[in-house]
Amino acid sequence: MLYTLIDGIRIYMARKEDSADESRNSAVQRMLACMKEGAYKLAILYSKNAEDYLGYENCFIVDAEAILGIAYTDELTEKIGAYHPLCAEAGMYELMCRVVMETGNCAVLQAESWNKTCCDIYNIPTAELTFIYAYVVRLHMQELHRRNRMDKAFTGICNLLQEKGCLAGFQLDMNLLLTDATAYERIARWTAPFLILRGDDTCGGVLQRFADDLKRALVANGQAVIEIGRNEAGGETDYNRLQQKVYKGIVGFQTSALEIDYFRNLKGAKFQFWFDNPLNFEGILQELPEDYYVLCQDADHAEWIRKYYHTEHAIQFPPGGVDTLQLNEGKVEIQQGDDARPYDIVFMGRYFADEPEKLNPEQKMFYDYLLKHPNLNFVQAIQELLEQLADGKDQDIPGCMRRLKPACRAVIGHFRNKVVEVLLQSGIKVQVYGDAWERYEGAGIEYLEIHPEVSVEESLEELSKAKIGLNVMSWYKAGMTERVANIMLSGAVCVADETSCLREHTVNGEETVLYRLDQLGQLPDMVKRLLADDVCRVKIARNAYMKAKQEFAWEARARQLVSLAEERL
């Protein structure tokens, strides 16, 4: 099977060893011309005599072995889904039926010169041929009944397969798919759509942007996607129809919708992105169904969920980044001069005060311990502190985390402000965003340049103006965030506090520049050396872009999600 994408047209052509490339290319051009001139959204190359036009009611009786090529507009991929990976050549017939259901029509081109260099009809293995016809009937059964065309389609297929001498095999496959719902649903999920729950606009629209970016990346990956928003409940979304579908995966971004029985009962694996510390949503983690995955930014968080909440499918799966450069990977040119990048260092994190005076004695003790041991994650710090207090019998870690939550937030704020302060103290200008930074009272305030709050889209634009993008983790000691990926994909150098994830997946000094919270005195010199060395900075930014484009962008995350979903099939 040969696949290509030309001018927004997806094309699948049969692979025949004895067919000439020139003849095949000529056939491709004929299909493209037909679609452009006739304003068709679908065309097939057919080696049998047929009408020039097919509608939904008669596409089912097409001979799958006679389809030599199929072309359709790429925009349809979002709805109709991918080529079925379980089908070889017969998959063009199955795909054609799905596209015709969406478009209502299909242009038919008679094979000409290419036909002379290959067989008129393919010899598709009988088992695959009978299966694909049975599967197509089962997949379209509801719509065919709705149009009162089920008998016509079924009779036509039976007559065709009777001529080929394989009607009995079709009847056996048909019986299996009708009686074994589990077998049918497993097969259907290979091309089934992903359902993305867009949710509300919390976190400044970040989660909605995640949903939109994942949708775009999945479609580019050849997947079908249905995206719904909470505000559509009484409007455009047909929830009864959604309930009747089978899904490759149902995806939520920290949304309570996946806790509602309606969505939990949908047929398909559930993938819930959770970004905060597990203690912030521990009530949700009890007795999750087997097909429910919790996707975490931090590997420690995933481990805690598996250990303390007995949720098997909790894995590290950070959100993706957005490629704001869209550069050719073979020719990465990143401008780093003052004209192209007027800001030395940009920090997109919001300001919030740590306010230790508001903590109770137990919380203040934990806060002070974290100040002295900033490389420990929260659970490690709790366990060490309990042992030192000779109170090891109290091993209710979730309970401790619940009580110490204010201290956790306070220490995050402390180090966020401290990182910025050590840079300002050394005379380095730092660009920050949001009125909350007006509350900053630390040293070097004259070097702090405060901008108005920006949208998600605007934050990406601001990063493209920076030589360095600063990141301070929200205590992710084994994690990665979209902010790191966005900085790397913007052409800036990512300067971030060290995590085991960044150590394992990036090369320090070549793709990222990592600092330690217990050695913040070294950070200003690290930044100054970068700002003074254009050659080094450009090299790191180029390497970072290449790495993030391949592994951290939403396109890469979409491929990973598809693989994860297909493991469930």
Secondary structure, DSSP 8 states (H G I E B T S, - for coil): -EEEEETTEEEEE---TTS-HHHHHHHHHHHHHHHHHHT-SEEEEESS---SEEETTTGGGS-GGGEEEEEEEGGGHHHH----TT-STTHHHHHHHHHHHHHSEEEEEE--GGGGGS-SS----HHHHHHHHHHHHHHHHHHHHHTT-HHHHHHHHHHHHHHHT-HHHHHHHHHHHHH-HHHHHHHHTTT--EEEE----TGGGHHHHHHHHHHHHHHHTT--EEEE-GGGTTTT--HHHHHH-B-SEEEEES-GGGGSHHHHTSBS-EEEEE-S-GGGSGGGGTT--TTEEEEESBHHHHHHHHHHS--S-EEE----B--SS---TTS-----STTT--EEEEE--------GGGS-HHHHHHHHHHHH-TTS-HHHHHHHHHHHTT-TT---HHHHHHHTHHHHHHHHHHHHHHHHHHHHHTT--EEEESGGGGG--STTGGGEEEE----HHHHHHHHTTEEEEEE--SS-SSB--HHHHHHHHHTSEEEEE--HHHHHHS-BTTTBEEE-GGGGGGHHHHHHHHHH-HHHHHHHHHHHHHHHHHHTBHHHHHHHHHHHHHHT-
